[in-house]
Amino acid sequence: MCFAIGHYRYGPVTLSYRLSNVTCKPRPNKVVEPRSVLCSYDEPTSLRFSIHCVMEQDECASGQHSCDKNAICTNTIQGHTCTCRPGYVGNGTICRAFCEEGCRNGGTCVSPNTCLCTSGFTGQHCEKDIDECAEGLVQCHNHSHCVNLPGWYHCECRSGFQDNGSYLLNGASCIDVDECATQTHTCWNDTVCLNLEGGFDCLCTSSPACTGDCLHQGELKQNGQVWTLEQDRCSICTCKDGTVTCRRTVCDCQNPTVDLLCCPECDSRQSSQCLHQSGHTIFHSGDKWIYSCQQCRCLEGEVDCWPLACPSLSCEYATVMEGECCPRCVADPCLADNIVYDIRKTCLDTFGITRLSGSVWAVPGSPCTTCKCKYWIAY
């Protein structure tokens, strides 16, 4: 189809517009190309006003456009325009999904207000950590217990056990600690220490003077004595037959004299509530949550956060996976975060250029691709 464009010159300015009252016709024996002047107009034109005919092509309908699949293509006189669909942002040639509150913990916005979460997280914005322990997704060895961490979990050795150094994920590497041999027991000198799996026992000798007293933090505690830890008023310890047992205070919210510092969940006052750092969630006193790799807790209206306690690792190479807070052991040194760079070591990139260990560079011709010299291997 041909259409006419009129040009009116007024001094240095030329105005162009489509004419609806002029008929154009295709030239005979011509190959039709996009927007080529293969149409003709039979009437003469003036110096100030001219008309030329062009061949119209619907680039949107023919698929010969540059619009993103999530954009709307609109055919124009000069070609076409691209506009991102609602829920997407960009210049039309490239349109990316937009999530109003963003995707947390390494999640990716894949469609309007829809996040694809990394392993270990769920929720509309990937804001919820999956508690693998509570949901029974993990089976830890009986010498260990499951500890939930942001994005994953850890089988931590139970009291009286320690890891043998292999740090198996299921806790099977936890072995018994011989408290008697390591002198880490609490038996007083008138009792005999007997090692047990996961603990120990204090046995009285045949002497009638055996008291069953305990030694705790350098102080002698009498058999049957109960006390509160100086550094933690919410923990109560007991000495019984030479063995010290400590536990957290049992909270009875029906007790009017309950210690709200130790039992914040018993505080129902509205003034004791806390607001999440993002400003979207309200927590009650005693509630816990993870934020920016910190364990946070609402305590009587105030938010208290501290660094997450990560399991200790003895492996040579470790890395923190995307969306996680604690390091994991890895076999590939190129994936490790704990590599010590040595400027005496170098890498040879794909263009034959020598790079120092630890250096980062952009690939020529591909500015969005970066490489790093790590473990003397460019990747």
C-alpha positions in Angstrom: 0.0 0.0 0.0 1.3 3.5 -0.9 0.7 6.6 1.0 1.6 10.3 0.5 3.7 12.5 2.7 3.5 16.3 2.2 6.5 18.6 3.0 6.0 22.3 3.5 9.1 24.5 3.7 8.9 27.7 5.6 12.3 29.3 5.9 14.7 26.8 7.5 11.8 24.8 8.9 10.2 21.9 7.0 7.0 20.4 8.2 6.1 16.8 7.2 2.7 15.2 7.5 0.7 12.4 6.0 -1.8 13.4 3.4 -5.2 11.7 3.4 -6.6 13.3 0.2 -3.9 12.3 -2.2 -3.8 8.9 -3.9 -0.4 7.2 -4.6 0.1 4.2 -6.8 2.9 1.7 -7.0 5.5 2.0 -9.7 5.4 -0.8 -12.2 8.1 -3.4 -12.4 9.7 -2.5 -9.1 10.7 -4.7 -6.2 8.9 -3.5 -3.0 11.2 -2.8 -0.1 10.5 -1.3 3.3 9.8 2.5 3.1 11.5 2.8 -0.3 10.3 5.5 -2.8 8.7 3.0 -5.1 5.5 4.9 -5.4 4.7 7.9 -7.7 2.5 11.0 -7.7 1.5 12.3 -11.1 0.7 15.9 -10.2 3.4 18.6 -10.0 4.6 20.3 -6.8 5.8 23.7 -5.9 9.0 25.0 -4.4 7.5 25.4 -1.0 5.2 22.4 -1.1 6.3 18.9 -2.2 4.8 15.5 -2.1 6.5 12.1 -2.2 5.0 8.7 -1.9 6.4 5.8 0.1 5.5 2.2 0.4 3.9 1.3 3.7 5.0 -1.9 5.5 3.5 -3.2 8.8 6.7 -4.2 10.5 4.8 -5.3 13.6 2.6 -7.7 11.7 5.5 -9.1 9.6 7.7 -9.7 12.6 10.4 -7.4 11.3 10.6 -5.3 14.4 13.0 -4.9 17.4 10.5 -5.1 20.2 10.9 -7.3 23.2 8.4 -10.2 23.5 6.9 -8.4 26.5 6.5 -5.1 24.6 3.6 -3.7 22.4 4.7 -3.0 18.8 3.0 0.0 17.2 3.4 0.6 13.4 4.3 4.2 12.4 5.1 6.2 9.3 8.8 6.1 10.0 8.8 2.4 11.1 7.5 1.3 14.5 7.7 2.0 18.2 8.0 -0.4 21.1 6.4 0.1 24.5 6.8 -2.3 27.4 3.6 -4.0 28.6 2.1 -3.2 32.0 4.2 -4.8 34.7 7.4 -4.5 32.7 10.0 -1.8 32.5 12.6 -0.9 29.9 13.0 0.9 26.6 10.7 -1.5 24.6 13.6 -3.3 22.9 14.4 -4.8 26.3 11.6 -5.2 28.8 12.2 -6.7 32.3 9.5 -7.8 34.7 9.0 -5.4 37.6 8.2 -6.5 41.2 7.1 -3.6 43.3 8.6 -4.8 46.6 11.6 -6.5 44.9 12.7 -10.1 45.3 14.7 -10.8 48.5 17.4 -13.4 49.4 18.7 -13.8 45.8 15.3 -14.2 44.2 14.6 -13.2 40.6 11.6 -11.2 39.3 10.3 -13.4 36.4 6.9 -11.8 35.8 5.0 -8.8 37.2 5.1 -9.1 41.0 6.2 -12.8 40.8 9.6 -13.9 42.2 11.5 -17.1 41.5 13.1 -17.9 44.8 16.5 -19.6 45.4 16.7 -22.9 47.2 15.6 -22.6 50.8 13.3 -19.6 50.5 9.6 -19.1 49.6 6.9 -16.4 49.7 5.7 -13.9 47.2 8.9 -11.9 47.6 11.1 -14.8 48.7 11.0 -13.2 52.2 10.3 -16.5 54.1 13.0 -18.9 55.0 12.0 -22.6 54.6 12.6 -24.3 58.0 13.8 -27.6 56.8 14.1 -28.8 60.4 10.5 -28.0 61.4 9.0 -29.4 58.2 10.8 -32.7 58.5 12.8 -32.3 55.3 16.1 -33.2 57.0 17.1 -36.4 58.8 20.1 -35.7 61.0 22.3 -38.4 62.6 21.2 -39.3 66.2 24.4 -37.7 67.5 23.3 -34.4 66.1 20.2 -32.2 65.8 18.9 -30.0 63.0 19.6 -26.2 63.2 17.8 -24.1 60.6 19.8 -21.4 58.9 18.7 -18.8 56.3 18.4 -20.7 53.0 19.6 -24.0 54.3 20.2 -26.1 57.5 23.0 -27.6 59.6 23.2 -30.8 61.6 24.9 -29.6 64.7 26.5 -32.0 67.1 24.6 -32.5 70.3 26.0 -31.6 73.7 28.6 -34.2 74.6 29.6 -34.8 70.9 32.0 -33.0 68.6 32.8 -33.3 64.9 35.7 -35.5 63.8 36.8 -32.9 61.2 34.9 -34.3 58.2 31.8 -32.1 58.7 29.3 -34.4 57.1 26.1 -32.5 56.3 23.9 -35.1 58.0 25.9 -35.0 61.3 27.2 -38.5 61.0 30.7 -37.2 61.7 29.8 -36.3 65.3 31.7 -38.4 67.8 31.5 -38.7 71.6 33.6 -36.3 73.8 35.4 -38.0 76.6 34.8 -35.4 79.3 36.7 -37.5 81.9 39.9 -37.7 79.7 39.7 -34.0 78.6 39.0 -32.8 82.2 35.8 -31.0 81.0 33.5 -32.6 83.6 32.1 -31.0 86.7 32.7 -33.9 89.2 34.2 -32.8 92.5 37.3 -34.4 93.8 35.4 -36.8 96.1 33.6 -38.4 93.1 34.8 -40.5 90.1 34.1 -39.4 86.5 32.6 -42.1 84.3 32.4 -41.3 80.6 29.1 -42.0 78.8 28.0 -41.6 75.2 27.1 -37.9 74.9 27.9 -37.1 78.5 29.4 -38.3 81.8 28.4 -39.4 85.3 29.9 -38.7 88.7 30.1 -41.8 90.9 30.6 -41.6 94.6 33.2 -43.9 96.0 32.6 -46.2 98.9 33.6 -43.3 101.3 30.7 -42.1 103.4 32.1 -38.6 103.0 31.2 -38.4 99.3 28.9 -35.4 98.9 28.1 -35.3 95.1 29.0 -31.6 95.0 29.8 -29.9 91.7 32.5 -27.5 90.4 31.1 -24.9 88.1 33.1 -22.0 86.6 35.7 -22.4 89.4 33.1 -22.3 92.2 32.0 -25.2 94.4 28.2 -25.9 94.2 26.6 -28.2 96.7 24.6 -31.2 95.7 21.0 -30.1 95.0 21.9 -26.4 94.8 20.0 -24.3 92.2 21.3 -20.9 91.0 20.9 -18.4 88.2 23.8 -17.7 85.8 25.4 -14.3 86.5 25.8 -13.5 82.8 22.3 -14.8 81.9 19.5 -14.3 84.3 17.2 -16.4 82.1 19.2 -19.6 82.6 18.9 -21.8 85.8 21.5 -24.4 86.7 21.3 -27.3 89.1 23.9 -29.5 90.8 22.9 -33.1 91.2 25.3 -35.9 92.2 28.3 -34.1 90.8 26.7 -33.1 87.5 25.7 -29.5 86.5 22.6 -29.1 84.3 21.6 -25.7 83.0 18.4 -24.8 81.2 16.4 -21.8 80.1 13.7 -20.5 82.4 10.3 -22.1 81.7 7.9 -19.4 80.8 4.4 -19.4 82.4 2.5 -16.5 80.8 -0.3 -17.0 83.4 2.1 -16.0 86.2 1.7 -12.3 86.8 5.3 -12.0 88.0 6.8 -13.7 85.0 10.1 -12.0 83.8 9.2 -10.4 80.5 12.9 -10.1 79.6 13.2 -13.9 79.7 9.7 -14.5 78.4 9.0 -11.7 75.9 6.3 -13.8 74.3 4.2 -13.2 77.4 4.2 -9.4 76.7 0.9 -8.7 75.0 1.1 -4.9 75.2 0.8 -3.1 71.8 3.7 -0.8 72.7 5.9 -3.9 72.8 5.4 -4.7 69.1 8.2 -4.2 66.6 8.2 -3.2 62.9 10.3 -5.1 60.4 13.2 -3.2 58.9 11.4 -3.1 55.5 8.4 -1.5 57.2 5.9 -4.1 56.0 5.6 -6.6 58.9 4.7 -6.2 62.6 6.2 -8.6 65.1 5.1 -9.3 68.7 7.5 -9.3 71.6 9.5 -12.5 71.5 9.2 -13.1 67.7 12.4 -13.8 65.8 13.3 -13.3 62.1 16.3 -13.1 59.8 17.3 -9.8 58.2 20.5 -9.1 56.2 22.3 -12.2 57.6 21.4 -11.2 61.2 19.2 -12.9 63.8 16.7 -10.3 65.0 14.3 -10.5 67.9 11.6 -8.2 69.2 12.2 -7.4 72.8 9.6 -5.2 74.5 9.2 -2.9 71.5 12.8 -2.8 70.5 14.5 -4.7 67.8 17.8 -6.4 68.8 19.9 -8.0 66.0 23.2 -9.9 66.2 25.3 -11.8 63.6 24.1 -15.3 62.7 26.1 -18.0 64.4 27.5 -20.1 61.5 29.0 -23.6 61.9 32.8 -23.6 62.0 34.5 -25.2 59.0 37.9 -26.8 58.7 37.9 -27.4 55.0 40.4 -25.7 52.7 37.9 -24.0 50.4 34.6 -22.4 51.4 32.1 -20.1 49.8 28.8 -18.3 50.6 26.2 -19.3 48.1 23.9 -16.6 46.7 21.0 -15.9 49.1 22.8 -17.6 52.0 24.6 -16.2 55.0 26.9 -19.0 56.1 29.8 -20.5 54.2 29.8 -24.0 52.8 32.7 -26.3 51.9 33.5 -26.6 48.2 36.0 -28.7 46.4 36.6 -26.3 43.5 39.0 -23.5 44.5 37.6 -21.3 41.7 34.3 -21.2 43.6 35.9 -20.4 47.0 35.7 -17.0 48.7 38.6 -17.6 51.1 41.3 -17.8 48.5 44.4 -15.8 49.5 45.6 -13.9 46.5 49.3 -13.9 45.7 50.4 -11.1 43.3 53.4 -13.3 42.4 51.0 -15.6 40.6 49.4 -14.6 37.3 46.7 -15.7 34.8 46.8 -15.6 31.0 43.4 -14.5 29.6 41.9 -15.5 26.3 43.7 -12.6 24.5 47.1 -13.6 25.8 47.3 -10.8 28.3 48.9 -11.5 31.7 46.7 -10.7 34.7 47.8 -10.5 38.4 46.1 -12.8 40.9 43.0 -11.2 42.2 42.6 -8.8 39.3 39.2 -8.2 37.6 38.6 -7.1 34.0 35.9 -6.7 31.4 36.0 -8.8 28.2 36.7 -6.5 25.2 33.6 -6.2 23.1 31.4 -7.6 25.9 31.3 -4.9 28.6 28.7 -6.9 30.6 31.1 -9.9 31.0 33.8 -9.7 33.7 36.6 -12.1 34.4 38.7 -12.6 37.5 42.1 -14.2 38.1 41.5 -16.6 40.9 43.7 -19.5 42.0 45.8 -18.6 38.9 42.9 -19.6 36.6 41.0 -17.0 34.7 37.2 -17.5 34.9 
